[in-house]
Amino acid sequence: MADLGTALWAGIVLGYAVTAVAVGGLCLYVAEEKGRSAWSWFFLGLLLGIFALIAIAGTPARATKADRA
């Protein structure tokens, strides 16, 4: 049976992984809505966490061809 320390670290790592994927998913969604590269922002969200989410939230949406006409 695993000792308490090992179980604690496994829980911390699992919690971080779940949080990273969730923040990456939020970055992906926001980037898609703003017309940005969704998968690039997903991976930035995995690596940088909440900082990437703040960055994409503050980034202006790209103008589409219909907006420019």
Gaussian input, Z-matrix of N, CA and C with variables (Angstrom, degrees):
# hf/3-21g

backbone

0 1
 N
 C     1     B1
 C     2     B2     1     A1
 N     3     B3     2     A2     1     D1
 C     4     B4     3     A3     2     D2
 C     5     B5     4     A4     3     D3
 N     6     B6     5     A5     4     D4
 C     7     B7     6     A6     5     D5
 C     8     B8     7     A7     6     D6
 N     9     B9     8     A8     7     D7
 C    10    B10     9     A9     8     D8
 C    11    B11    10    A10     9     D9
 N    12    B12    11    A11    10    D10
 C    13    B13    12    A12    11    D11
 C    14    B14    13    A13    12    D12
 N    15    B15    14    A14    13    D13
 C    16    B16    15    A15    14    D14
 C    17    B17    16    A16    15    D15
 N    18    B18    17    A17    16    D16
 C    19    B19    18    A18    17    D17
 C    20    B20    19    A19    18    D18
 N    21    B21    20    A20    19    D19
 C    22    B22    21    A21    20    D20
 C    23    B23    22    A22    21    D21
 N    24    B24    23    A23    22    D22
 C    25    B25    24    A24    23    D23
 C    26    B26    25    A25    24    D24
 N    27    B27    26    A26    25    D25
 C    28    B28    27    A27    26    D26
 C    29    B29    28    A28    27    D27
 N    30    B30    29    A29    28    D28
 C    31    B31    30    A30    29    D29
 C    32    B32    31    A31    30    D30
 N    33    B33    32    A32    31    D31
 C    34    B34    33    A33    32    D32
 C    35    B35    34    A34    33    D33
 N    36    B36    35    A35    34    D34
 C    37    B37    36    A36    35    D35
 C    38    B38    37    A37    36    D36
 N    39    B39    38    A38    37    D37
 C    40    B40    39    A39    38    D38
 C    41    B41    40    A40    39    D39
 N    42    B42    41    A41    40    D40
 C    43    B43    42    A42    41    D41
 C    44    B44    43    A43    42    D42
 N    45    B45    44    A44    43    D43
 C    46    B46    45    A45    44    D44
 C    47    B47    46    A46    45    D45
 N    48    B48    47    A47    46    D46
 C    49    B49    48    A48    47    D47
 C    50    B50    49    A49    48    D48
 N    51    B51    50    A50    49    D49
 C    52    B52    51    A51    50    D50
 C    53    B53    52    A52    51    D51
 N    54    B54    53    A53    52    D52
 C    55    B55    54    A54    53    D53
 C    56    B56    55    A55    54    D54
 N    57    B57    56    A56    55    D55
 C    58    B58    57    A57    56    D56
 C    59    B59    58    A58    57    D57
 N    60    B60    59    A59    58    D58
 C    61    B61    60    A60    59    D59
 C    62    B62    61    A61    60    D60
 N    63    B63    62    A62    61    D61
 C    64    B64    63    A63    62    D62
 C    65    B65    64    A64    63    D63
 N    66    B66    65    A65    64    D64
 C    67    B67    66    A66    65    D65
 C    68    B68    67    A67    66    D66
 N    69    B69    68    A68    67    D67
 C    70    B70    69    A69    68    D68
 C    71    B71    70    A70    69    D69
 N    72    B72    71    A71    70    D70
 C    73    B73    72    A72    71    D71
 C    74    B74    73    A73    72    D72
 N    75    B75    74    A74    73    D73
 C    76    B76    75    A75    74    D74
 C    77    B77    76    A76    75    D75
 N    78    B78    77    A77    76    D76
 C    79    B79    78    A78    77    D77
 C    80    B80    79    A79    78    D78
 N    81    B81    80    A80    79    D79
 C    82    B82    81    A81    80    D80
 C    83    B83    82    A82    81    D81
 N    84    B84    83    A83    82    D82
 C    85    B85    84    A84    83    D83
 C    86    B86    85    A85    84    D84
 N    87    B87    86    A86    85    D85
 C    88    B88    87    A87    86    D86
 C    89    B89    88    A88    87    D87
 N    90    B90    89    A89    88    D88
 C    91    B91    90    A90    89    D89
 C    92    B92    91    A91    90    D90
 N    93    B93    92    A92    91    D91
 C    94    B94    93    A93    92    D92
 C    95    B95    94    A94    93    D93
 N    96    B96    95    A95    94    D94
 C    97    B97    96    A96    95    D95
 C    98    B98    97    A97    96    D96
 N    99    B99    98    A98    97    D97
 C   100   B100    99    A99    98    D98
 C   101   B101   100   A100    99    D99
 N   102   B102   101   A101   100   D100
 C   103   B103   102   A102   101   D101
 C   104   B104   103   A103   102   D102
 N   105   B105   104   A104   103   D103
 C   106   B106   105   A105   104   D104
 C   107   B107   106   A106   105   D105
 N   108   B108   107   A107   106   D106
 C   109   B109   108   A108   107   D107
 C   110   B110   109   A109   108   D108
 N   111   B111   110   A110   109   D109
 C   112   B112   111   A111   110   D110
 C   113   B113   112   A112   111   D111
 N   114   B114   113   A113   112   D112
 C   115   B115   114   A114   113   D113
 C   116   B116   115   A115   114   D114
 N   117   B117   116   A116   115   D115
 C   118   B118   117   A117   116   D116
 C   119   B119   118   A118   117   D117
 N   120   B120   119   A119   118   D118
 C   121   B121   120   A120   119   D119
 C   122   B122   121   A121   120   D120
 N   123   B123   122   A122   121   D121
 C   124   B124   123   A123   122   D122
 C   125   B125   124   A124   123   D123
 N   126   B126   125   A125   124   D124
 C   127   B127   126   A126   125   D125
 C   128   B128   127   A127   126   D126
 N   129   B129   128   A128   127   D127
 C   130   B130   129   A129   128   D128
 C   131   B131   130   A130   129   D129
 N   132   B132   131   A131   130   D130
 C   133   B133   132   A132   131   D131
 C   134   B134   133   A133   132   D132
 N   135   B135   134   A134   133   D133
 C   136   B136   135   A135   134   D134
 C   137   B137   136   A136   135   D135
 N   138   B138   137   A137   136   D136
 C   139   B139   138   A138   137   D137
 C   140   B140   139   A139   138   D138
 N   141   B141   140   A140   139   D139
 C   142   B142   141   A141   140   D140
 C   143   B143   142   A142   141   D141
 N   144   B144   143   A143   142   D142
 C   145   B145   144   A144   143   D143
 C   146   B146   145   A145   144   D144
 N   147   B147   146   A146   145   D145
 C   148   B148   147   A147   146   D146
 C   149   B149   148   A148   147   D147
 N   150   B150   149   A149   148   D148
 C   151   B151   150   A150   149   D149
 C   152   B152   151   A151   150   D150
 N   153   B153   152   A152   151   D151
 C   154   B154   153   A153   152   D152
 C   155   B155   154   A154   153   D153
 N   156   B156   155   A155   154   D154
 C   157   B157   156   A156   155   D155
 C   158   B158   157   A157   156   D156
 N   159   B159   158   A158   157   D157
 C   160   B160   159   A159   158   D158
 C   161   B161   160   A160   159   D159
 N   162   B162   161   A161   160   D160
 C   163   B163   162   A162   161   D161
 C   164   B164   163   A163   162   D162
 N   165   B165   164   A164   163   D163
 C   166   B166   165   A165   164   D164
 C   167   B167   166   A166   165   D165
 N   168   B168   167   A167   166   D166
 C   169   B169   168   A168   167   D167
 C   170   B170   169   A169   168   D168
 N   171   B171   170   A170   169   D169
 C   172   B172   171   A171   170   D170
 C   173   B173   172   A172   171   D171
 N   174   B174   173   A173   172   D172
 C   175   B175   174   A174   173   D173
 C   176   B176   175   A175   174   D174
 N   177   B177   176   A176   175   D175
 C   178   B178   177   A177   176   D176
 C   179   B179   178   A178   177   D177
 N   180   B180   179   A179   178   D178
 C   181   B181   180   A180   179   D179
 C   182   B182   181   A181   180   D180
 N   183   B183   182   A182   181   D181
 C   184   B184   183   A183   182   D182
 C   185   B185   184   A184   183   D183
 N   186   B186   185   A185   184   D184
 C   187   B187   186   A186   185   D185
 C   188   B188   187   A187   186   D186
 N   189   B189   188   A188   187   D187
 C   190   B190   189   A189   188   D188
 C   191   B191   190   A190   189   D189
 N   192   B192   191   A191   190   D190
 C   193   B193   192   A192   191   D191
 C   194   B194   193   A193   192   D192
 N   195   B195   194   A194   193   D193
 C   196   B196   195   A195   194   D194
 C   197   B197   196   A196   195   D195
 N   198   B198   197   A197   196   D196
 C   199   B199   198   A198   197   D197
 C   200   B200   199   A199   198   D198
 N   201   B201   200   A200   199   D199
 C   202   B202   201   A201   200   D200
 C   203   B203   202   A202   201   D201
 N   204   B204   203   A203   202   D202
 C   205   B205   204   A204   203   D203
 C   206   B206   205   A205   204   D204

   B1=1.4465
   B2=1.5281
   B3=1.3080
   B4=1.4627
   B5=1.5232
   B6=1.3119
   B7=1.4607
   B8=1.5260
   B9=1.3139
   B10=1.4590
   B11=1.5279
   B12=1.3242
   B13=1.4639
   B14=1.5209
   B15=1.3251
   B16=1.4594
   B17=1.5244
   B18=1.3100
   B19=1.4619
   B20=1.5187
   B21=1.3241
   B22=1.4580
   B23=1.5171
   B24=1.3355
   B25=1.4589
   B26=1.5218
   B27=1.3180
   B28=1.4651
   B29=1.5219
   B30=1.3265
   B31=1.4595
   B32=1.5142
   B33=1.3139
   B34=1.4684
   B35=1.5190
   B36=1.3187
   B37=1.4732
   B38=1.5195
   B39=1.3098
   B40=1.4627
   B41=1.5261
   B42=1.3079
   B43=1.4634
   B44=1.5173
   B45=1.3344
   B46=1.4571
   B47=1.5257
   B48=1.3215
   B49=1.4631
   B50=1.5256
   B51=1.3232
   B52=1.4665
   B53=1.5267
   B54=1.3291
   B55=1.4605
   B56=1.5236
   B57=1.3234
   B58=1.4647
   B59=1.5238
   B60=1.3232
   B61=1.4693
   B62=1.5273
   B63=1.3304
   B64=1.4629
   B65=1.5284
   B66=1.3225
   B67=1.4721
   B68=1.5229
   B69=1.3248
   B70=1.4642
   B71=1.5146
   B72=1.3218
   B73=1.4651
   B74=1.5166
   B75=1.3172
   B76=1.4703
   B77=1.5288
   B78=1.3227
   B79=1.4669
   B80=1.5206
   B81=1.3267
   B82=1.4554
   B83=1.5218
   B84=1.3324
   B85=1.4634
   B86=1.5319
   B87=1.3251
   B88=1.4645
   B89=1.5258
   B90=1.3328
   B91=1.4599
   B92=1.5246
   B93=1.3357
   B94=1.4661
   B95=1.5207
   B96=1.3131
   B97=1.4624
   B98=1.5253
   B99=1.3121
   B100=1.4592
   B101=1.5215
   B102=1.3262
   B103=1.4589
   B104=1.5250
   B105=1.3061
   B106=1.4618
   B107=1.5300
   B108=1.3132
   B109=1.4654
   B110=1.5251
   B111=1.3247
   B112=1.4520
   B113=1.5247
   B114=1.3182
   B115=1.4658
   B116=1.5151
   B117=1.3144
   B118=1.4662
   B119=1.5196
   B120=1.3239
   B121=1.4575
   B122=1.5205
   B123=1.3279
   B124=1.4613
   B125=1.5248
   B126=1.3371
   B127=1.4617
   B128=1.5203
   B129=1.3362
   B130=1.4584
   B131=1.5246
   B132=1.3306
   B133=1.4584
   B134=1.5129
   B135=1.3380
   B136=1.4630
   B137=1.5288
   B138=1.3247
   B139=1.4587
   B140=1.5259
   B141=1.3283
   B142=1.4631
   B143=1.5151
   B144=1.3258
   B145=1.4557
   B146=1.5178
   B147=1.3100
   B148=1.4540
   B149=1.5275
   B150=1.3292
   B151=1.4642
   B152=1.5307
   B153=1.3183
   B154=1.4630
   B155=1.5246
   B156=1.3211
   B157=1.4624
   B158=1.5262
   B159=1.3094
   B160=1.4662
   B161=1.5206
   B162=1.3325
   B163=1.4635
   B164=1.5235
   B165=1.3235
   B166=1.4618
   B167=1.5223
   B168=1.3164
   B169=1.4651
   B170=1.5249
   B171=1.3226
   B172=1.4562
   B173=1.5145
   B174=1.3182
   B175=1.4606
   B176=1.5272
   B177=1.3347
   B178=1.4692
   B179=1.5269
   B180=1.3139
   B181=1.4599
   B182=1.5262
   B183=1.3204
   B184=1.4630
   B185=1.5141
   B186=1.2996
   B187=1.4653
   B188=1.5254
   B189=1.3312
   B190=1.4620
   B191=1.5299
   B192=1.3325
   B193=1.4579
   B194=1.5242
   B195=1.3149
   B196=1.4673
   B197=1.5257
   B198=1.3422
   B199=1.4584
   B200=1.5267
   B201=1.3250
   B202=1.4607
   B203=1.5220
   B204=1.3231
   B205=1.4693
   B206=1.5077
   A1=109.78
   A2=115.04
   A3=120.22
   A4=110.02
   A5=114.80
   A6=117.43
   A7=110.35
   A8=116.29
   A9=122.16
   A10=112.01
   A11=117.35
   A12=121.20
   A13=112.52
   A14=116.10
   A15=120.60
   A16=110.55
   A17=116.73
   A18=120.63
   A19=110.82
   A20=117.15
   A21=121.09
   A22=111.06
   A23=116.34
   A24=119.86
   A25=112.32
   A26=116.70
   A27=119.62
   A28=110.38
   A29=116.67
   A30=120.58
   A31=112.49
   A32=116.75
   A33=120.88
   A34=110.50
   A35=117.13
   A36=121.09
   A37=110.65
   A38=117.21
   A39=120.62
   A40=110.74
   A41=116.99
   A42=120.54
   A43=111.97
   A44=117.08
   A45=120.55
   A46=110.91
   A47=117.51
   A48=121.10
   A49=111.02
   A50=117.11
   A51=120.66
   A52=110.14
   A53=116.70
   A54=120.76
   A55=111.12
   A56=117.36
   A57=121.05
   A58=111.22
   A59=117.19
   A60=120.20
   A61=110.50
   A62=117.56
   A63=120.71
   A64=111.16
   A65=117.29
   A66=120.32
   A67=109.91
   A68=117.08
   A69=120.12
   A70=111.60
   A71=116.76
   A72=120.59
   A73=112.39
   A74=117.02
   A75=120.29
   A76=110.96
   A77=116.38
   A78=120.10
   A79=110.90
   A80=117.12
   A81=122.19
   A82=110.41
   A83=116.70
   A84=121.69
   A85=111.54
   A86=116.70
   A87=120.57
   A88=110.34
   A89=116.99
   A90=120.56
   A91=111.36
   A92=117.56
   A93=120.45
   A94=111.00
   A95=116.87
   A96=121.24
   A97=111.97
   A98=117.23
   A99=121.56
   A100=112.66
   A101=117.42
   A102=120.86
   A103=113.36
   A104=117.31
   A105=122.39
   A106=110.09
   A107=116.02
   A108=121.39
   A109=110.09
   A110=116.35
   A111=121.27
   A112=112.44
   A113=118.21
   A114=120.14
   A115=111.60
   A116=117.72
   A117=119.26
   A118=110.26
   A119=115.98
   A120=119.89
   A121=111.58
   A122=117.87
   A123=120.26
   A124=110.50
   A125=116.37
   A126=119.56
   A127=111.50
   A128=117.86
   A129=119.53
   A130=110.58
   A131=116.52
   A132=120.49
   A133=112.40
   A134=117.15
   A135=120.65
   A136=110.99
   A137=115.85
   A138=120.27
   A139=113.69
   A140=116.83
   A141=120.69
   A142=114.33
   A143=116.81
   A144=120.97
   A145=114.02
   A146=115.79
   A147=122.20
   A148=112.11
   A149=117.80
   A150=120.50
   A151=111.18
   A152=117.66
   A153=120.89
   A154=110.48
   A155=117.04
   A156=120.39
   A157=110.66
   A158=117.22
   A159=121.18
   A160=110.01
   A161=116.94
   A162=120.79
   A163=111.88
   A164=118.30
   A165=120.01
   A166=110.99
   A167=117.25
   A168=119.71
   A169=110.79
   A170=117.06
   A171=121.07
   A172=114.17
   A173=117.64
   A174=121.94
   A175=109.64
   A176=117.70
   A177=118.24
   A178=112.11
   A179=116.16
   A180=121.59
   A181=109.15
   A182=114.99
   A183=119.31
   A184=109.53
   A185=115.47
   A186=121.20
   A187=108.49
   A188=116.76
   A189=120.62
   A190=108.71
   A191=116.46
   A192=120.16
   A193=111.11
   A194=117.35
   A195=120.70
   A196=110.83
   A197=116.84
   A198=120.23
   A199=111.86
   A200=117.06
   A201=121.29
   A202=112.64
   A203=117.99
   A204=121.35
   A205=112.12
   D1=139.39
   D2=-178.58
   D3=-71.45
   D4=144.52
   D5=178.21
   D6=-78.52
   D7=171.67
   D8=-174.56
   D9=-63.49
   D10=-37.66
   D11=-179.72
   D12=-61.92
   D13=-42.68
   D14=179.51
   D15=-66.13
   D16=-42.34
   D17=179.09
   D18=-64.88
   D19=-37.79
   D20=179.02
   D21=-63.87
   D22=-47.09
   D23=178.80
   D24=-64.36
   D25=-37.57
   D26=177.39
   D27=-63.30
   D28=-39.54
   D29=177.40
   D30=-65.63
   D31=-39.89
   D32=178.60
   D33=-64.81
   D34=-45.82
   D35=179.79
   D36=-63.94
   D37=-43.59
   D38=178.66
   D39=-64.09
   D40=-41.94
   D41=177.92
   D42=-62.42
   D43=-42.08
   D44=177.38
   D45=-63.62
   D46=-42.81
   D47=-179.24
   D48=-62.78
   D49=-43.79
   D50=179.67
   D51=-64.45
   D52=-42.97
   D53=179.34
   D54=-64.65
   D55=-41.99
   D56=179.92
   D57=-62.35
   D58=-42.92
   D59=178.88
   D60=-66.73
   D61=-38.29
   D62=178.91
   D63=-65.02
   D64=-44.96
   D65=178.85
   D66=-66.78
   D67=-39.26
   D68=175.94
   D69=-60.88
   D70=-40.40
   D71=177.14
   D72=-64.63
   D73=-39.56
   D74=176.44
   D75=-64.51
   D76=-41.36
   D77=176.71
   D78=-62.12
   D79=-42.12
   D80=178.27
   D81=-59.12
   D82=-47.16
   D83=-178.83
   D84=-62.35
   D85=-47.84
   D86=-178.31
   D87=-64.78
   D88=-40.84
   D89=179.20
   D90=-63.27
   D91=-41.39
   D92=177.22
   D93=-61.26
   D94=-42.82
   D95=-179.77
   D96=-64.50
   D97=-28.84
   D98=-178.40
   D99=-96.34
   D100=2.56
   D101=177.76
   D102=76.40
   D103=25.23
   D104=179.60
   D105=-101.69
   D106=172.91
   D107=179.62
   D108=-69.83
   D109=104.52
   D110=-172.23
   D111=-65.61
   D112=-45.25
   D113=-176.35
   D114=-70.13
   D115=-33.49
   D116=175.64
   D117=-62.47
   D118=-42.68
   D119=179.92
   D120=-71.47
   D121=-29.98
   D122=174.72
   D123=-60.46
   D124=-47.70
   D125=-178.73
   D126=-69.81
   D127=-34.07
   D128=173.49
   D129=-63.57
   D130=-38.57
   D131=176.47
   D132=-63.46
   D133=-37.78
   D134=176.15
   D135=-62.61
   D136=-42.99
   D137=-175.03
   D138=-80.87
   D139=-42.13
   D140=-171.96
   D141=-104.09
   D142=-11.06
   D143=176.94
   D144=65.03
   D145=-133.30
   D146=-173.48
   D147=-61.94
   D148=-26.34
   D149=179.19
   D150=-65.80
   D151=-38.37
   D152=176.48
   D153=-68.02
   D154=-37.57
   D155=178.71
   D156=-64.81
   D157=-41.51
   D158=176.76
   D159=-63.76
   D160=-40.92
   D161=-179.13
   D162=-64.19
   D163=-46.76
   D164=-178.70
   D165=-71.00
   D166=-31.67
   D167=177.60
   D168=-66.38
   D169=-32.62
   D170=179.94
   D171=-87.34
   D172=-7.06
   D173=-179.50
   D174=-80.58
   D175=132.37
   D176=178.72
   D177=-69.36
   D178=154.05
   D179=178.13
   D180=-70.79
   D181=148.19
   D182=176.39
   D183=-75.40
   D184=142.12
   D185=177.09
   D186=-76.42
   D187=133.56
   D188=176.94
   D189=-88.46
   D190=170.07
   D191=178.57
   D192=-61.73
   D193=-34.85
   D194=179.18
   D195=-66.73
   D196=-34.48
   D197=178.67
   D198=-69.39
   D199=-33.41
   D200=-177.42
   D201=-78.48
   D202=-22.35
   D203=-176.35
   D204=-78.95

